[in-house]
């Protein structure tokens, strides 16, 4: 232990004696360690950390699988869920839920609140108890029950944290609900929501009929609920999957019209939550690991250069009796001290970077906001520091401790000795840096190219100058279809008259809003069994929707005021649907029968128009078949209003709000966003990955350039005598310049060749994240190589110019 502390004290003195070397090495390591710690903190928060519920490993997400195309969809119907819950022996408990929006009145200004509508067992499944009051009772799932549990934030903001709120009536969508509980602070579910829901109520809210039709909770083909379950202790996911398959097969036989091709599947809840983000985060973790390797190679190069200077010191210590192992331990101790010194600013950098990244809500990564540099991250920093010390310190230490005693004492002062071997090793390290940096640059270039390709994809409408907002219509005042139709007719008419408004309409659901409606349909004259009926996405639209969105009409006509509720039923389809279901024929005048209606019957509808395809989900997915039905003929309640302006559409909001208040003072606007913001949100994860990978690639390029500069500078210093002789014999400055630049160019080209091969192999990992570009895109490789060559030549130019100005008289006296 005494010798250990001696090594530490001596190492600190040596580092203090070389402040420039120590500062450069510490900053380089801090950059690598800090970036790794920050990304590890994000990976830990998003992928590794358990869900914030008791025994969360037993929680499973239950989804629906279409066996015809192997497409997995999370939404279930309530009857299917009830059968699964009743027949399952692997589930301890299960619940369904949906995220809805309600209007809260009677507690200050009318406000839109986010609400979870769930079966009464939801909190039992999650293992959470309210901090005030009680959870839902099973009887409160029954029709007519109206109870609510408030979030802690809503309780504090709207009810002043009054404990007597229990038992109080609140008004939601013009209906009275009784508050039975308040949730604990920090509770959030679903975890992929940007913020905790304001309140919860039971599935009874959906168990009411509309216009004589049976409630959606009794329609086996109405898939709109998400499901979560808790496995019994000791039950594995494969066991649950086998049971769910058997139950699904039995339901398919019992209900062939709706379930013939459907199966229910369990999935780990955490996997269902973060599955989409996992590949991108692992790519970033690998990229930042390469940055750390480059930083280690840079510091190893510094240590090799320093080892040449310290060769005499090491030889003297050996002459005084120090063994090779003792010298090796001393040099490794200095490396560990360097790494730990780099870990301190690295941890501070990680703390700042993690906080910054956690605020990027636009990244749309679940649980990103919870990322922090905690004890596990600090332990990772310490472990990374020790591993780094071994990576950058071992080879230089071995080289420095391997010497010829007599030769070292004689030649150390002249700079001869082992410089050739050291220079080869340093060249090898800088070639490795260039190769690793090129891999990062190619990956970053591919993702950036892919992102640019995505932004070039036309969405099918003109998003510029469009703003959208949501309106919920309470059933007590707008329970009849005629009431909601009249409201939107009057509202859109008023909005058209607002100064600055070019046009206005409404739609449900809005493109890129992450909401969707899907329905099966029959084509007149081509009957198929109900279970084999094709499906299409459905949009309900108001008057002038296609004009407002600037969706092109390809044939036929758009909807007109004559397409009223009592008129002949009409429908418009998109180009993809026309090609898929009416190839080589004119679909205008044909009739189809969607399984969507706000009345008891499902009428045939005549196709009166074909419009261009619209990207409703993402820009990079192929268009889906779509149908459009006029809102007058399918009044589904709330809608998203879209307003177009030739100027800044946000400037219209005060006037728009005034028009809504004039019609109904208790209707708040919510979800106000421009259409460009909606589109931008769909590429948020890809943009987040591309930007971070680009940042790491830039850092890697800088470190590689610094490493190349150091090697060339070191080589010039070692060859000063040779250069002086060349100049004395008549070599021109341009000859010396070419000589040095050629050395740098050889190293760069070798690194680029190795890096290109490695990048070609590694690009397969990015295949699922690319759009419109292959992993072997020659343009990306060429541009990256040219950029690297330019940076490398710039890094070599300074030492090359210095070499070209060597005074031969000074150089010949060098030794």
C-alpha positions in Angstrom: 0.0 0.0 0.0 2.9 2.3 0.8 4.4 1.9 -2.7 0.9 2.5 -4.2 0.6 5.9 -2.5 4.2 6.6 -3.6 3.1 5.9 -7.2 0.1 8.2 -6.8 2.1 11.1 -5.4 4.8 10.7 -8.0 2.2 10.5 -10.8 0.5 13.7 -9.6 3.9 15.5 -9.6 4.6 14.3 -13.1 1.3 15.4 -14.4 1.7 18.8 -12.6 5.1 19.2 -14.2 3.6 18.9 -17.7 0.5 21.2 -17.5 -0.1 21.5 -21.3 0.0 17.7 -21.8 -2.2 17.1 -18.8 -4.8 19.7 -19.9 -5.1 18.4 -23.4 -5.3 14.8 -22.2 -7.9 15.6 -19.5 -10.1 17.6 -21.9 -9.9 14.9 -24.5 -10.9 12.2 -22.0 -13.6 14.4 -20.5 -15.2 14.8 -23.9 -15.2 11.0 -24.5 -16.3 10.0 -20.9 -18.9 12.8 -20.6 -20.6 11.9 -23.9 -20.6 8.2 -23.0 -22.1 8.9 -19.6 -24.8 11.2 -21.1 -25.9 8.7 -23.7 -25.7 5.8 -21.1 -28.0 7.9 -18.8 -30.5 8.2 -21.6 -30.3 4.5 -22.5 -30.7 3.6 -18.8 -33.8 5.9 -18.4 -35.5 4.7 -21.6 -34.5 1.1 -22.0 -32.9 -0.3 -18.9 -34.8 1.2 -16.0 -37.8 -0.8 -14.8 -41.3 0.7 -15.2 -42.4 2.8 -12.2 -44.8 0.2 -10.9 -44.5 -2.6 -8.4 -43.1 -5.8 -9.9 -43.3 -4.3 -13.3 -41.6 -7.2 -15.0 -45.0 -9.0 -14.9 -46.8 -6.3 -16.8 -47.7 -7.1 -20.4 -49.2 -5.1 -23.2 -51.9 -7.0 -25.0 -52.2 -6.3 -28.8 -54.2 -7.6 -31.7 -52.5 -9.4 -34.6 -54.0 -9.6 -38.1 -53.0 -13.0 -39.3 -53.5 -12.2 -42.9 -50.6 -9.7 -43.1 -49.0 -10.3 -39.7 -49.7 -6.6 -38.8 -49.8 -5.9 -35.1 -52.2 -3.3 -33.8 -52.5 -2.4 -30.1 -56.3 -1.7 -30.1 -58.7 -4.4 -28.9 -62.5 -4.5 -28.8 -64.2 -4.6 -25.4 -66.0 -7.9 -26.0 -62.7 -9.6 -27.0 -61.0 -8.2 -23.9 -63.8 -9.5 -21.6 -63.5 -13.0 -23.1 -59.7 -13.0 -22.7 -59.9 -11.9 -19.1 -62.6 -14.4 -18.3 -60.8 -17.4 -19.9 -57.2 -16.6 -19.1 -55.4 -18.6 -16.4 -52.0 -16.9 -16.8 -53.3 -13.4 -16.1 -53.6 -12.3 -12.5 -55.5 -9.2 -13.6 -56.1 -7.1 -16.7 -57.6 -3.8 -17.8 -58.4 -1.8 -20.9 -58.0 1.9 -21.2 -58.2 4.8 -23.7 -56.9 8.3 -23.6 -59.7 10.8 -24.2 -60.3 14.5 -23.8 -63.1 16.1 -21.7 -64.3 19.6 -20.9 -64.2 20.5 -17.2 -66.6 23.2 -16.1 -67.8 24.5 -12.8 -64.2 24.8 -11.4 -63.1 28.1 -12.7 -62.7 28.8 -16.4 -63.9 26.0 -18.7 -60.8 23.8 -19.5 -59.9 20.9 -21.7 -58.6 18.1 -19.6 -56.9 14.8 -20.6 -58.6 11.8 -19.2 -58.0 8.1 -19.0 -61.2 6.0 -19.5 -60.5 2.5 -18.2 -62.0 -0.6 -16.7 -62.2 -0.4 -12.9 -59.2 -2.8 -12.5 -56.7 -0.4 -14.0 -55.0 0.6 -10.7 -55.1 -2.9 -9.4 -53.2 -4.1 -12.5 -50.6 -1.3 -12.1 -50.3 -1.8 -8.4 -51.0 1.8 -7.5 -53.3 3.1 -4.8 -54.8 6.7 -4.6 -53.2 8.9 -1.9 -56.7 10.1 -1.1 -59.9 8.2 -1.2 -60.2 4.9 -3.1 -59.7 3.2 -6.4 -62.6 2.3 -8.7 -65.0 -0.5 -7.8 -65.8 -3.2 -10.2 -69.5 -2.2 -10.1 -68.5 1.2 -11.4 -67.9 -0.2 -14.9 -71.6 -0.6 -15.2 -73.6 1.8 -17.5 -74.8 4.9 -15.7 -71.9 5.0 -13.2 -70.0 8.4 -13.2 -67.0 8.5 -10.9 -63.6 10.2 -11.3 -60.2 10.0 -9.8 -58.1 13.2 -10.1 -54.4 13.6 -10.7 -52.4 15.3 -8.0 -51.6 18.3 -10.3 -55.3 18.8 -11.2 -56.3 18.5 -7.6 -53.8 21.2 -6.6 -54.4 23.6 -9.6 -58.2 23.4 -9.8 -59.2 22.4 -6.3 -56.5 24.1 -4.2 -55.4 20.7 -2.8 -58.6 20.6 -0.7 -59.0 17.1 0.9 -62.8 17.6 1.0 -62.9 17.2 -2.7 -63.8 13.6 -2.1 -67.4 13.1 -2.7 -67.7 16.4 -4.6 -69.5 16.6 -8.0 -67.6 17.9 -10.9 -68.9 18.5 -14.4 -67.2 16.8 -17.4 -68.7 17.2 -20.8 -71.8 18.7 -19.2 -72.3 15.5 -17.1 -71.9 15.3 -13.3 -69.2 13.0 -12.0 -68.4 12.2 -8.3 -64.7 12.5 -7.2 -63.7 9.3 -5.3 -60.0 9.6 -5.2 -56.8 11.6 -5.8 -53.7 9.9 -7.3 -50.2 10.1 -5.8 -47.8 12.8 -7.0 -45.7 11.7 -10.0 -48.1 9.0 -11.1 -48.2 8.7 -14.9 -49.8 6.2 -17.1 -49.7 5.7 -20.1 -45.9 6.4 -20.0 -45.8 7.4 -23.7 -48.0 10.4 -23.0 -46.1 13.7 -23.0 -47.5 14.6 -19.5 -49.6 12.8 -16.8 -53.4 12.6 -17.5 -55.5 15.0 -15.6 -58.1 12.5 -14.3 -59.5 9.0 -14.8 -63.0 7.7 -15.1 -64.4 4.2 -15.8 -65.4 2.4 -19.0 -69.0 3.2 -18.1 -68.5 6.5 -20.0 -68.4 4.4 -23.2 -71.2 2.1 -22.3 -74.0 4.3 -23.6 -75.8 4.1 -26.9 -76.0 6.7 -29.6 -79.0 7.2 -31.9 -80.3 3.8 -31.0 -77.1 1.9 -32.0 -75.6 -0.4 -29.4 -72.7 0.9 -27.3 -69.2 0.5 -28.8 -68.3 -1.7 -25.8 -70.8 -4.2 -27.2 -69.4 -4.2 -30.7 -66.9 -6.9 -31.2 -65.6 -5.3 -34.4 -65.0 -1.9 -32.7 -61.3 -1.9 -31.9 -60.4 1.2 -29.9 -59.2 0.1 -26.5 -55.6 -0.5 -25.3 -55.1 -3.4 -22.9 -52.6 -4.2 -20.2 -52.3 -7.2 -17.9 -50.3 -8.5 -15.0 -49.1 -12.1 -15.2 -49.4 -14.5 -12.3 -46.2 -15.1 -10.4 -44.0 -17.7 -12.2 -45.8 -17.4 -15.5 -43.6 -16.7 -18.5 -44.3 -14.7 -21.6 -44.2 -17.8 -23.9 -46.8 -19.5 -21.6 -49.1 -16.5 -21.8 -48.6 -16.3 -25.6 -49.6 -20.0 -26.1 -52.7 -19.5 -23.9 -53.7 -16.3 -25.8 -53.3 -18.1 -29.1 -55.6 -20.8 -27.9 -58.2 -18.4 -26.7 -58.0 -16.4 -30.0 -58.5 -19.6 -32.0 -61.6 -20.4 -30.0 -63.0 -16.9 -30.5 -62.3 -17.1 -34.3 -64.5 -20.2 -34.4 -67.2 -18.7 -32.2 -67.2 -15.3 -34.0 -66.0 -16.0 -37.6 -67.4 -12.7 -39.0 -65.2 -10.5 -36.7 -62.4 -12.7 -35.4 -61.5 -15.2 -38.2 -58.1 -13.7 -38.8 -57.4 -12.1 -35.5 -55.2 -13.2 -32.6 -54.3 -11.6 -29.3 -50.6 -11.4 -28.3 -48.9 -10.5 -25.0 -45.7 -8.4 -25.1 -43.5 -7.1 -22.3 -44.9 -3.7 -21.3 -41.5 -2.1 -21.4 -40.8 -3.6 -24.8 -44.1 -2.3 -26.1 -43.3 1.2 -24.7 -39.7 1.6 -26.0 -39.5 -0.8 -28.9 -39.4 1.9 -31.6 -36.7 3.9 -29.8 -34.4 0.9 -29.0 -32.5 0.7 -32.4 -31.8 4.4 -32.5 -30.5 4.5 -28.9 -28.3 1.5 -29.4 -26.8 3.2 -32.5 -26.1 6.3 -30.5 -24.5 4.2 -27.7 -22.3 2.5 -30.2 -21.4 5.8 -31.9 -20.4 7.4 -28.6 -18.3 4.4 -27.7 -16.4 4.9 -30.9 -15.8 8.5 -29.9 -14.3 7.3 -26.6 -12.0 4.9 -28.5 -10.8 7.8 -30.6 -10.2 9.9 -27.5 -8.2 7.0 -26.0 -6.1 6.6 -29.2 -5.4 10.3 -29.0 -4.3 10.2 -25.4 -2.2 7.1 -26.1 -0.5 9.0 -28.9 0.3 11.8 -26.4 1.7 9.3 -23.9 3.9 7.7 -26.6 5.3 11.1 -27.5 5.8 11.8 -23.8 7.4 8.3 -23.3 10.2 9.3 -25.7 11.0 12.4 -23.6 10.9 10.3 -20.4 13.0 7.5 -21.7 16.1 8.8 -19.8 14.1 9.1 -16.6 12.8 5.5 -16.9 16.3 4.3 -17.7 17.7 6.0 -14.6 15.0 4.4 -12.4 15.9 1.0 -13.9 19.6 1.6 -13.3 18.7 2.3 -9.6 17.0 -1.1 -9.3 13.4 -0.6 -10.4 12.0 -3.7 -12.0 10.0 -3.6 -15.2 6.8 -4.5 -13.4 7.4 -1.6 -11.0 7.9 0.9 -13.8 4.9 -0.5 -15.6 2.7 -0.1 -12.5 3.9 3.5 -12.1 3.1 4.4 -15.7 -0.3 2.8 -15.4 -1.0 4.7 -12.2 -0.4 7.9 -14.1 -2.8 6.8 -16.7 -5.5 6.0 -14.1 -4.9 9.4 -12.5 -5.4 11.0 -16.0 -8.6 9.1 -16.6 -10.0 10.0 -13.2 -9.0 13.6 -13.7 -10.9 13.5 -17.0 -13.9 11.8 -15.3 -14.6 14.9 -13.1 -15.2 17.4 -16.0 -16.7 14.5 -17.9 -19.3 14.0 -15.2 -20.1 17.7 -15.3 -20.4 17.6 -19.1 -22.7 14.5 -18.8 -24.9 16.3 -16.2 -25.3 19.3 -18.5 -25.8 17.2 -21.7 -28.3 14.9 -20.1 -30.4 17.8 -18.7 -30.3 19.4 -22.2 -31.3 16.2 -24.0 -34.1 15.4 -21.4 -35.7 18.7 -22.3 -36.0 17.8 -26.0 -39.7 16.8 -25.8 -39.7 17.1 -29.6 -37.6 14.0 -29.7 -40.8 11.9 -29.0 -38.8 9.3 -27.1 -40.7 7.7 -24.2 -39.3 8.3 -20.7 -36.6 10.7 -22.1 -37.7 13.4 -19.7 -36.8 11.1 -16.8 -33.1 10.8 -17.9 -30.6 11.9 -15.2 -27.1 11.3 -14.1 -27.8 9.1 -11.1 -25.7 6.7 -9.0 -25.8 4.1 -11.7 -24.6 6.6 -14.3 -21.8 7.8 -12.0 -20.8 4.2 -11.4 -20.7 3.8 -15.2 -18.5 7.0 -15.4 -16.1 5.5 -12.9 -16.0 2.1 -14.7 -15.6 3.9 -18.1 -12.7 5.9 -16.6 -10.8 2.8 -15.4 -11.4 1.0 -18.7 -10.3 4.1 -20.5 -7.1 4.2 -18.5 -6.3 0.6 -19.5 -7.2 1.3 -23.2 -5.0 4.4 -23.6 -2.3 3.6 -21.0 -1.4 0.0 -21.4 0.4 0.0 -24.8 2.4 3.2 -24.1 3.4 1.8 -20.7 4.5 -1.5 -22.1 6.5 0.4 -24.8 8.1 2.7 -22.2 9.0 -0.1 -19.8 10.7 -2.1 -22.6 14.2 -0.7 -23.2 17.9 -1.3 -23.5 19.5 0.3 -20.4 22.9 1.2 -21.9 21.4 2.5 -25.2 18.7 4.5 -23.4 21.1 6.2 -21.1 23.4 7.1 -24.1 20.7 8.1 -26.6 17.9 9.6 -24.6 19.3 13.0 -24.7 19.6 12.9 -28.5 16.1 11.8 -29.4 17.3 8.6 -31.1 16.7 5.1 -29.8 13.3 3.6 -30.2 11.6 6.5 -32.1 11.1 4.4 -35.2 9.1 1.8 -33.3 7.2 4.5 -31.4 6.4 6.3 -34.7 5.0 3.1 -36.2 2.8 2.6 -33.2 1.6 6.2 -33.3 0.9 5.9 -37.0 -1.1 2.8 -36.3 -3.1 4.6 -33.7 -3.9 7.6 -35.9 -5.0 5.3 -38.8 -7.3 3.6 -36.3 -8.7 7.1 -35.3 -9.3 7.9 -39.0 -11.0 4.6 -39.6 -13.4 5.0 -36.6 -14.1 8.6 -37.4 -14.9 7.7 -41.0 -17.4 5.1 -39.8 -19.2 7.7 -37.7 -19.2 10.2 -40.5 -20.6 7.7 -43.0 -23.3 6.7 -40.5 -24.2 10.3 -39.9 -24.1 11.1 -43.6 -26.5 8.3 -44.4 -29.0 9.3 -41.7 -28.8 13.0 -42.8 -29.3 12.0 -46.4 -32.3 9.8 -45.3 -33.7 12.7 -43.3 -33.4 15.1 -46.3 -35.2 12.5 -48.5 -38.0 12.3 -46.0 -38.5 16.0 -45.9 -38.6 16.0 -49.7 -41.6 13.7 -49.7 -44.8 15.6 -50.4 -47.5 14.9 -47.7 -50.3 15.2 -50.3 -51.5 18.6 -49.1 -49.9 22.0 -48.5 -49.1 22.3 -44.8 -47.9 26.0 -45.1 -50.3 28.5 -43.5 -52.4 25.8 -41.8 -53.3 25.7 -38.2 -55.5 23.1 -36.4 -57.3 22.8 -33.1 -59.6 20.3 -31.5 -63.1 20.8 -30.3 -65.0 18.3 -28.1 -68.8 18.5 -28.2 -70.5 17.4 -24.9 -73.2 14.8 -25.4 -75.7 16.6 -23.2 -75.8 19.6 -25.6 -74.8 17.9 -28.8 -76.1 14.4 -28.4 -78.1 14.4 -31.6 -76.3 14.4 -34.9 -78.3 17.4 -36.1 -77.0 19.5 -33.2 -73.3 18.8 -33.9 -73.8 19.3 -37.7 -75.5 22.6 -37.1 -72.7 23.7 -34.7 -69.9 23.0 -37.2 -71.8 24.6 -40.1 -72.2 27.8 -38.2 -68.6 27.8 -36.8 -67.0 27.2 -40.2 -69.2 29.9 -41.8 -68.1 32.4 -39.1 -64.4 31.4 -39.4 -64.6 32.0 -43.2 -65.6 35.6 -42.4 -62.6 36.3 -40.1 -60.1 38.7 -41.6 -57.0 36.8 -42.7 -58.7 33.5 -43.0 -58.5 32.1 -46.6 -60.6 29.0 -45.9 -61.6 26.8 -43.0 -62.9 23.2 -42.6 -62.8 20.3 -40.2 -61.7 16.6 -40.2 -61.5 13.7 -37.9 -58.9 12.4 -37.6 -56.3 14.9 -38.7 -53.3 13.8 -40.8 -50.2 13.1 -38.7 -52.1 13.4 -35.5 -51.4 9.8 -34.5 -55.2 9.2 -34.4 -56.9 6.9 -36.9 -60.2 5.3 -37.8 -60.4 2.1 -39.8 -63.4 0.3 -41.2 -64.1 -2.8 -43.3 -66.3 -2.4 -46.4 -68.1 -4.3 -49.1 -68.1 -3.4 -52.8 -71.5 -3.6 -54.5 -71.6 -6.7 -56.7 -68.5 -8.3 -55.1 -69.8 -9.8 -51.9 -67.3 -11.5 -49.6 -67.7 -13.1 -46.2 -67.6 -10.5 -43.5 -64.4 -11.9 -42.0 -62.7 -11.4 -45.4 -64.0 -7.9 -46.1 -61.1 -5.5 -47.0 -60.4 -2.6 -44.7 -59.6 1.1 -45.3 -58.8 4.1 -43.3 -61.7 6.5 -42.8 -61.9 10.4 -42.5 -65.0 12.4 -41.7 -64.6 15.9 -43.3 -66.4 19.1 -43.4 -67.3 21.4 -46.3 -64.3 22.7 -48.3 -61.9 20.3 -46.7 -60.1 19.4 -49.9 -59.9 23.1 -50.9 -58.6 24.1 -47.4 -55.9 21.4 -47.3 -55.2 21.8 -51.1 -55.6 18.1 -51.7 -55.9 17.7 -55.5 -59.1 16.3 -57.1 -58.2 13.7 -59.7 -61.6 12.9 -61.0 -65.2 13.4 -60.2 -66.2 16.1 -57.7 -65.7 17.1 -54.1 -68.5 17.3 -51.5 -71.1 20.1 -51.9 -73.7 21.5 -49.6 -76.2 19.3 -51.4 -74.6 16.2 -49.8 -76.7 16.8 -46.7 -77.8 14.3 -44.1 -81.0 13.4 -45.9 -79.5 13.3 -49.3 -78.1 10.3 -51.2 -75.1 8.8 -49.4 -71.8 9.6 -51.0 -68.1 8.9 -50.5 -64.8 10.0 -51.9 -61.8 7.7 -52.2 -58.1 8.3 -52.6 -55.9 7.3 -55.5 -54.4 4.2 -53.7 -57.8 2.8 -53.0 -58.9 3.4 -56.6 -55.8 1.5 -57.9 -56.1 -1.3 -55.5 -59.8 -2.1 -55.6 -60.8 -0.6 -59.0 -57.9 -1.4 -61.3 -58.3 -0.5 -65.0 -61.8 0.9 -64.4 -63.4 4.2 -63.5 -64.6 4.0 -59.8 -66.9 7.1 -60.2 -70.4 5.9 -59.8 -69.5 2.6 -58.2 -70.9 2.0 -54.7 -69.3 0.6 -51.5 -70.7 -0.1 -48.1 -68.4 0.9 -45.2 -69.1 -0.6 -41.8 -69.3 2.9 -40.3 -72.5 4.8 -39.5 -74.0 7.1 -36.9 -77.4 5.3 -37.3 -78.5 1.8 -37.0 -78.0 1.0 -40.7 -74.9 0.9 -42.9 -75.9 2.4 -46.2 -74.3 1.9 -49.6 -72.4 5.0 -50.7 -71.7 6.2 -54.2 -68.2 7.1 -55.1 -68.4 10.7 -56.4 -64.7 11.6 -56.5 -61.1 10.4 -56.4 -58.5 12.6 -54.7 -54.7 12.5 -54.4 -53.0 10.4 -51.8 -52.3 11.9 -48.4 -49.6 10.7 -46.0 -51.7 10.4 -42.9 -49.2 8.5 -40.6 -45.6 9.1 -41.6 -43.9 10.6 -44.7 -41.9 7.5 -45.3 -44.7 4.9 -45.4 -46.6 4.2 -48.6 -50.1 5.7 -48.7 -52.9 3.6 -47.4 -56.4 3.2 -48.9 -58.5 6.0 -47.6 -62.2 7.0 -47.8 -63.7 10.4 -47.0 -67.3 10.7 -45.8 -69.0 14.1 -45.3 -69.6 15.0 -41.7 -73.2 15.7 -42.4 -73.7 12.0 -43.2 -71.4 10.7 -40.4 -71.6 13.0 -37.4 -69.1 11.5 -34.9 -69.0 14.4 -32.4 -65.8 16.3 -31.9 -63.7 17.4 -34.8 -60.4 19.0 -35.6 -60.8 22.4 -37.2 -58.3 23.4 -39.8 -57.8 27.1 -40.8 -55.7 28.4 -43.7 -54.1 31.8 -43.8 -51.8 33.5 -46.2 -49.9 34.9 -43.2 -49.0 33.6 -39.8 -51.9 31.3 -38.9 -51.2 31.7 -35.2 -52.1 35.4 -35.3 -55.7 34.3 -36.1 -56.1 32.4 -32.8 -57.7 35.3 -30.7 -60.3 35.9 -33.4 -60.9 32.1 -33.8 -61.4 31.7 -30.0 -63.8 34.6 -30.0 -65.9 32.9 -32.7 -66.0 29.6 -30.8 -67.0 31.5 -27.5 -69.7 33.3 -29.3 -71.3 29.9 -30.3 -70.5 28.1 -27.0 -68.7 29.8 -24.1 -68.0 26.4 -22.5 -66.0 24.9 -25.4 -62.2 25.3 -25.0 -59.8 25.0 -27.9 -57.0 22.4 -27.3 -54.3 20.7 -29.3 -53.5 23.9 -31.2 -50.6 23.2 -33.6 -49.7 24.1 -37.1 -49.7 21.3 -39.7 -45.9 21.8 -40.1 -45.5 21.0 -36.4 -47.6 17.8 -36.8 -45.4 16.7 -39.7 -42.2 17.6 -37.9 -43.3 15.5 -34.9 -43.4 12.3 -37.0 -39.7 12.6 -37.8 -38.6 13.7 -34.3 -36.9 10.5 -33.4 -35.1 10.3 -36.7 -34.0 13.9 -36.4 -32.8 13.4 -32.8 -30.7 10.4 -33.9 -29.3 12.1 -37.0 -28.3 15.3 -35.1 -26.7 13.5 -32.2 -24.8 11.1 -34.5 -23.7 14.1 -36.6 -22.4 15.8 -33.4 -20.5 12.7 -32.4 -19.1 12.4 -35.9 -18.0 16.0 -35.9 -16.2 15.4 -32.6 -14.6 12.3 -34.0 -13.4 14.2 -37.0 -11.9 16.9 -34.9 -10.1 14.3 -32.6 -8.8 12.4 -35.6 -7.5 15.6 -37.2 -5.8 16.6 -33.9 -4.3 13.1 -33.7 -3.0 13.3 -37.3 -1.6 16.8 -36.7 0.2 15.4 -33.6 1.7 12.5 -35.5 2.9 14.6 -38.4 4.3 17.3 -36.1 6.1 14.6 -34.1 7.5 13.1 -37.3 8.7 16.5 -38.5 10.5 17.0 -35.1 12.1 13.6 -35.4 13.2 14.1 -39.0 14.5 17.7 -38.5 18.1 16.5 -39.1 17.1 14.6 -42.3 15.1 17.5 -43.6 18.1 19.8 -42.9 20.4 17.5 -44.9 17.8 17.4 -47.8 17.7 21.2 -47.9 21.5 21.5 -47.7 21.7 19.2 -50.7 19.4 21.5 -52.7 15.8 20.3 -51.9 13.3 23.1 -52.4 10.7 24.2 -49.9 8.0 22.7 -52.1 9.8 19.3 -52.1 9.9 19.3 -48.3 6.2 20.4 -48.2 5.2 17.5 -50.5 7.3 15.1 -48.5 5.5 15.9 -45.3 2.0 16.1 -46.9 2.6 12.8 -48.6 3.2 11.2 -45.2 -0.1 12.6 -43.8 -1.9 11.6 -47.0 -0.6 8.0 -46.8 -1.9 7.7 -43.3 -5.2 9.3 -44.2 -5.8 7.2 -47.3 -5.0 4.0 -45.4 -7.4 5.0 -42.6 -10.1 5.9 -45.1 -9.8 2.6 -46.9 -10.1 0.6 -43.7 -12.8 2.8 -42.4 -14.8 2.5 -45.7 -14.8 -1.2 -45.5 -15.8 -1.1 -41.8 -18.5 1.5 -42.5 -19.9 -0.7 -45.3 -20.3 -3.6 -42.9 -21.7 -1.5 -40.1 -24.2 0.3 -42.3 -26.4 -2.8 -42.2 -27.2 -1.8 -38.6 -28.8 1.4 -40.0 -30.8 -0.3 -42.7 -34.1 0.0 -40.8 -33.5 3.7 -40.2 -32.8 4.7 -43.7 -35.2 6.0 -46.3 -34.5 6.5 -50.0 -30.8 5.7 -49.6 -28.9 2.4 -49.3 -26.3 1.7 -46.7 -23.7 1.5 -49.5 -24.7 4.8 -51.1 -21.6 5.9 -53.2 -22.4 9.6 -53.0 -22.4 9.6 -49.2 -19.1 7.7 -49.1 -17.5 10.0 -51.7 -18.6 13.2 -50.0 -17.5 12.0 -46.5 -14.1 10.9 -47.9 -13.6 14.2 -49.6 -14.5 16.1 -46.5 -12.1 14.0 -44.4 -9.3 14.5 -47.0 -9.8 18.2 -46.8 -9.7 18.3 -43.0 -6.7 15.9 -43.0 -4.7 18.0 -45.4 -5.5 21.1 -43.3 -4.2 19.3 -40.2 -1.0 18.3 -42.0 -0.4 21.7 -43.6 0.9 23.5 -40.5 3.6 21.0 -39.6 4.4 20.7 -43.4 4.9 24.4 -43.7 7.1 24.4 -40.6 9.2 21.6 -42.1 9.6 23.5 -45.4 11.1 26.5 -43.5 13.8 24.5 -41.6 17.2 26.3 -41.5 19.8 23.7 -42.7 22.5 25.1 -40.4 20.3 24.8 -37.3 19.1 21.3 -38.4 22.7 20.0 -38.9 23.6 21.2 -35.4 20.4 19.4 -34.1 22.3 16.3 -32.9 
